[in-house]
């Protein structure tokens, strides 16, 4: 790269990629529109054939493909793709993340791009934020794909034949499902059971949500161990503690700790024990976990209780986070708090962050209505450039200034009065709320004001499409958590535009401006009239956590939101930094595991350590049986060793911040320890494998590891992983000793 090019790149702000090429191609495609309308289906198929396996498309081929795509959409969907949709398609086919406003037709643009990649002989995954969108879009676009001779499938949590779905030219799948399938494939003991082909192209729908918001939470595969033995005495003890007297929470509401009075009360209730001793460290852990569950995790905000189970709520989407759990005993503590049976505990078998998942693909592109706002992060973490596509029709929505109140009660009263006023004029209202509890509280208040509202939150997320489809009707009031901000389209009923269109009301700012903009974007679709306004208060959690005690103004709310965005970005950076060394080590283990799974690497290693035993087995049962037994034994110990390695590193990370007391870099020390621990990984694995090989009874039918007590997990699940909010037992002992030690200064 020359000096001039480097200087241009230095000056270019991420999120401002040049989209003029896409504009030229979309404009040129229009010249073919009339001719293609007259084409027979047979002639259309012939035209498609001329593009097959051309990779990458030249500008002339992109032009022809866009023209064919527009005609295919007209014939199969009765939709004429706008020039801006074709620009989005070209942006995706040239490796960009494209920003297209809500209602501008991202689904069609993404489908055309996926078909374009498939024509080039590429296998495509269209990754979305949830199962509903994956299935909906695959079914919606099926006939469009058929016009190009492209086979489409989808994967959701109910899909049984996943291998067939992934074998399609284009597969729609949520980020969590494809991530967990990757993790499960890494545990296969028979190569024929692997469901995923080699990754090739990924188109990420709602790219900012998947690549930035989801990146905070590693994808984790856990295996069953035993039922949780949660200490119910601890639960009852903590339940009786009083805030401000026995425990205090930090100003930002993220941490909680016992006061001296609380510590004495707990120790007395537990039998006059000293919790800050090595003997009772496990009990101290249970107390901190129970206190965290009691004071910091709130029903209908952080989780629901439904059908006798605790279900986590995804704070970025407002939906139930299916198949996810809290780690470190916290799940059991919340279940005990709610008087429910505690679920099984488990150990981490493997984990993966979103960056590593997306990094598996050869080509990455994506689309979102709010991608430019995270252009710097997309470039930093994924080396992706963002290009903005203009709207087909100028947005005429009116965005009013925030309305600020001193407290939540005054704010909610004002929200109810405002919604009732707009409703009386016949305009539909979409009221966006911050959590389930608030959505239901405002629904009751509106009912008392003679305003009936449809409520959409994590309790009834299965009804999302039906509820949102009616949100643009005359006089309709819809209350929703963040769920309404992704993948749905609100069309105005007849007569609504004349009244001013949809009115969007926010009951508070979200933790990032992007979520605010997504909510606002539900109104003003494709030139429709509409308006938006946010009601905020100085008691809102966003302000209390991130900018307490500031001047009473909307500037304080803006500052709180920027602080929250900064904290999120730093959290993602921290997650990525700590995960990189593990990802590198995992890659080495997986490469070796593949050699074992598909070849004779296991026999080679065991023959080196136990040549006589190897010869005996070969003579008695034959080469094939020997290879199968060696493979099974080596795979077990590789997987067992990796799980142990992850557990060790998790313990290291819990206490690594204590290194800062010695003026050492916690990250550097963590990486140093991780490297040292990994040096002996393979020798230890094969030493244990050789020991098992010597003890096992190997027959022509294979080897039964269960007879030796070497059992694989009987079930697996996924859960959320965050930094341990209460630290390790060592941290708490250290803190207790510091607090109780007399001041000698």
Secondary structure as the mmCIF struct_conf table of DSSP 4:
data_model
#
loop_
_struct_conf.conf_type_id
_struct_conf.id
_struct_conf.beg_label_comp_id
_struct_conf.beg_label_asym_id
_struct_conf.beg_label_seq_id
_struct_conf.end_label_comp_id
_struct_conf.end_label_asym_id
_struct_conf.end_label_seq_id
HELX_RH_AL_P HELX_RH_AL_P1 UNK A 3 UNK A 11
BEND BEND1 UNK A 12 UNK A 12
HELX_LH_PP_P HELX_LH_PP_P1 UNK A 13 UNK A 13
TURN_TY1_P TURN_TY1_P1 UNK A 14 UNK A 15
HELX_RH_AL_P HELX_RH_AL_P2 UNK A 20 UNK A 29
HELX_RH_3T_P HELX_RH_3T_P1 UNK A 30 UNK A 32
HELX_RH_AL_P HELX_RH_AL_P3 UNK A 33 UNK A 37
TURN_TY1_P TURN_TY1_P2 UNK A 38 UNK A 38
HELX_RH_AL_P HELX_RH_AL_P4 UNK A 41 UNK A 49
TURN_TY1_P TURN_TY1_P3 UNK A 50 UNK A 53
BEND BEND2 UNK A 56 UNK A 56
HELX_LH_PP_P HELX_LH_PP_P2 UNK A 57 UNK A 58
HELX_RH_AL_P HELX_RH_AL_P5 UNK A 59 UNK A 77
BEND BEND3 UNK A 78 UNK A 78
HELX_RH_AL_P HELX_RH_AL_P6 UNK A 83 UNK A 93
TURN_TY1_P TURN_TY1_P4 UNK A 94 UNK A 95
STRN STRN1 UNK A 97 UNK A 99
TURN_TY1_P TURN_TY1_P5 UNK A 102 UNK A 103
BEND BEND4 UNK A 104 UNK A 104
HELX_RH_AL_P HELX_RH_AL_P7 UNK A 106 UNK A 119
TURN_TY1_P TURN_TY1_P6 UNK A 120 UNK A 121
STRN STRN2 UNK A 124 UNK A 128
BEND BEND5 UNK A 129 UNK A 130
HELX_RH_AL_P HELX_RH_AL_P8 UNK A 131 UNK A 140
TURN_TY1_P TURN_TY1_P7 UNK A 141 UNK A 141
HELX_RH_AL_P HELX_RH_AL_P9 UNK A 142 UNK A 147
TURN_TY1_P TURN_TY1_P8 UNK A 148 UNK A 149
STRN STRN3 UNK A 152 UNK A 155
TURN_TY1_P TURN_TY1_P9 UNK A 157 UNK A 158
BEND BEND6 UNK A 160 UNK A 160
HELX_RH_AL_P HELX_RH_AL_P10 UNK A 162 UNK A 166
TURN_TY1_P TURN_TY1_P10 UNK A 167 UNK A 167
BEND BEND7 UNK A 168 UNK A 169
STRN STRN4 UNK A 170 UNK A 174
HELX_RH_AL_P HELX_RH_AL_P11 UNK A 175 UNK A 185
TURN_TY1_P TURN_TY1_P11 UNK A 186 UNK A 187
BEND BEND8 UNK A 189 UNK A 190
HELX_RH_3T_P HELX_RH_3T_P2 UNK A 191 UNK A 193
STRN STRN5 UNK A 201 UNK A 205
TURN_TY1_P TURN_TY1_P12 UNK A 206 UNK A 206
HELX_RH_AL_P HELX_RH_AL_P12 UNK A 207 UNK A 208
HELX_RH_PI_P HELX_RH_PI_P1 UNK A 209 UNK A 213
HELX_RH_3T_P HELX_RH_3T_P3 UNK A 214 UNK A 216
BEND BEND9 UNK A 217 UNK A 217
STRN STRN6 UNK A 219 UNK A 227
HELX_RH_AL_P HELX_RH_AL_P13 UNK A 232 UNK A 239
TURN_TY1_P TURN_TY1_P13 UNK A 240 UNK A 240
STRN STRN7 UNK A 243 UNK A 243
TURN_TY1_P TURN_TY1_P14 UNK A 244 UNK A 246
STRN STRN8 UNK A 247 UNK A 249
TURN_TY1_P TURN_TY1_P15 UNK A 251 UNK A 252
BEND BEND10 UNK A 253 UNK A 254
STRN STRN9 UNK A 256 UNK A 258
HELX_RH_AL_P HELX_RH_AL_P14 UNK A 260 UNK A 269
TURN_TY1_P TURN_TY1_P16 UNK A 270 UNK A 271
BEND BEND11 UNK A 272 UNK A 272
BEND BEND12 UNK A 275 UNK A 277
HELX_RH_3T_P HELX_RH_3T_P4 UNK A 278 UNK A 280
HELX_RH_AL_P HELX_RH_AL_P15 UNK A 281 UNK A 295
TURN_TY1_P TURN_TY1_P17 UNK A 296 UNK A 296
STRN STRN10 UNK A 299 UNK A 299
TURN_TY1_P TURN_TY1_P18 UNK A 300 UNK A 302
STRN STRN11 UNK A 303 UNK A 306
TURN_TY1_P TURN_TY1_P19 UNK A 307 UNK A 308
STRN STRN12 UNK A 309 UNK A 312
STRN STRN13 UNK A 313 UNK A 313
TURN_TY1_P TURN_TY1_P20 UNK A 315 UNK A 317
BEND BEND13 UNK A 319 UNK A 319
STRN STRN14 UNK A 320 UNK A 320
TURN_TY1_P TURN_TY1_P21 UNK A 322 UNK A 323
TURN_TY1_P TURN_TY1_P22 UNK A 327 UNK A 329
HELX_RH_AL_P HELX_RH_AL_P16 UNK A 330 UNK A 337
TURN_TY1_P TURN_TY1_P23 UNK A 338 UNK A 339
HELX_LH_PP_P HELX_LH_PP_P3 UNK A 341 UNK A 343
STRN STRN15 UNK A 344 UNK A 352
HELX_RH_AL_P HELX_RH_AL_P17 UNK A 354 UNK A 359
TURN_TY1_P TURN_TY1_P24 UNK A 360 UNK A 360
BEND BEND14 UNK A 361 UNK A 362
STRN STRN16 UNK A 363 UNK A 368
BEND BEND15 UNK A 369 UNK A 370
HELX_RH_3T_P HELX_RH_3T_P5 UNK A 372 UNK A 374
HELX_RH_AL_P HELX_RH_AL_P18 UNK A 375 UNK A 382
STRN STRN17 UNK A 386 UNK A 388
HELX_LH_PP_P HELX_LH_PP_P4 UNK A 389 UNK A 391
BEND BEND16 UNK A 392 UNK A 393
STRN STRN18 UNK A 398 UNK A 399
HELX_LH_PP_P HELX_LH_PP_P5 UNK A 400 UNK A 402
STRN STRN19 UNK A 403 UNK A 405
BEND BEND17 UNK A 406 UNK A 407
HELX_RH_AL_P HELX_RH_AL_P19 UNK A 408 UNK A 424
TURN_TY1_P TURN_TY1_P25 UNK A 425 UNK A 426
STRN STRN20 UNK A 429 UNK A 432
BEND BEND18 UNK A 434 UNK A 435
HELX_RH_AL_P HELX_RH_AL_P20 UNK A 436 UNK A 448
TURN_TY1_P TURN_TY1_P26 UNK A 449 UNK A 450
STRN STRN21 UNK A 454 UNK A 456
BEND BEND19 UNK A 457 UNK A 457
HELX_RH_3T_P HELX_RH_3T_P6 UNK A 458 UNK A 463
HELX_RH_AL_P HELX_RH_AL_P21 UNK A 464 UNK A 469
TURN_TY1_P TURN_TY1_P27 UNK A 470 UNK A 472
BEND BEND20 UNK A 473 UNK A 473
TURN_TY1_P TURN_TY1_P28 UNK A 474 UNK A 475
STRN STRN22 UNK A 477 UNK A 480
BEND BEND21 UNK A 481 UNK A 481
HELX_RH_3T_P HELX_RH_3T_P7 UNK A 482 UNK A 485
BEND BEND22 UNK A 486 UNK A 487
HELX_LH_PP_P HELX_LH_PP_P6 UNK A 491 UNK A 493
TURN_TY1_P TURN_TY1_P29 UNK A 494 UNK A 495
HELX_RH_AL_P HELX_RH_AL_P22 UNK A 496 UNK A 499
TURN_TY1_P TURN_TY1_P30 UNK A 500 UNK A 500
STRN STRN23 UNK A 502 UNK A 506
BEND BEND23 UNK A 507 UNK A 508
BEND BEND24 UNK A 511 UNK A 512
HELX_RH_AL_P HELX_RH_AL_P23 UNK A 513 UNK A 520
TURN_TY1_P TURN_TY1_P31 UNK A 521 UNK A 522
BEND BEND25 UNK A 523 UNK A 524
HELX_RH_3T_P HELX_RH_3T_P8 UNK A 525 UNK A 527
STRN STRN24 UNK A 530 UNK A 537
TURN_TY1_P TURN_TY1_P32 UNK A 538 UNK A 539
BEND BEND26 UNK A 540 UNK A 540
HELX_RH_AL_P HELX_RH_AL_P24 UNK A 541 UNK A 546
BEND BEND27 UNK A 547 UNK A 547
TURN_TY1_P TURN_TY1_P33 UNK A 548 UNK A 549
BEND BEND28 UNK A 552 UNK A 553
HELX_RH_AL_P HELX_RH_AL_P25 UNK A 554 UNK A 598
BEND BEND29 UNK A 599 UNK A 600
HELX_RH_AL_P HELX_RH_AL_P26 UNK A 601 UNK A 609
HELX_RH_AL_P HELX_RH_AL_P27 UNK A 611 UNK A 621
HELX_RH_AL_P HELX_RH_AL_P28 UNK A 623 UNK A 655
HELX_RH_3T_P HELX_RH_3T_P9 UNK A 656 UNK A 662
TURN_TY1_P TURN_TY1_P34 UNK A 663 UNK A 663
HELX_RH_AL_P HELX_RH_AL_P29 UNK A 666 UNK A 679
TURN_TY1_P TURN_TY1_P35 UNK A 680 UNK A 680
HELX_RH_AL_P HELX_RH_AL_P30 UNK A 681 UNK A 695
BEND BEND30 UNK A 696 UNK A 696
STRN STRN25 UNK A 698 UNK A 699
TURN_TY1_P TURN_TY1_P36 UNK A 700 UNK A 701
STRN STRN26 UNK A 702 UNK A 703
HELX_RH_3T_P HELX_RH_3T_P10 UNK A 705 UNK A 708
TURN_TY1_P TURN_TY1_P37 UNK A 709 UNK A 709
BEND BEND31 UNK A 714 UNK A 714
STRN STRN27 UNK A 716 UNK A 718
TURN_TY1_P TURN_TY1_P38 UNK A 725 UNK A 726
HELX_RH_AL_P HELX_RH_AL_P31 UNK A 729 UNK A 740
BEND BEND32 UNK A 741 UNK A 741
#
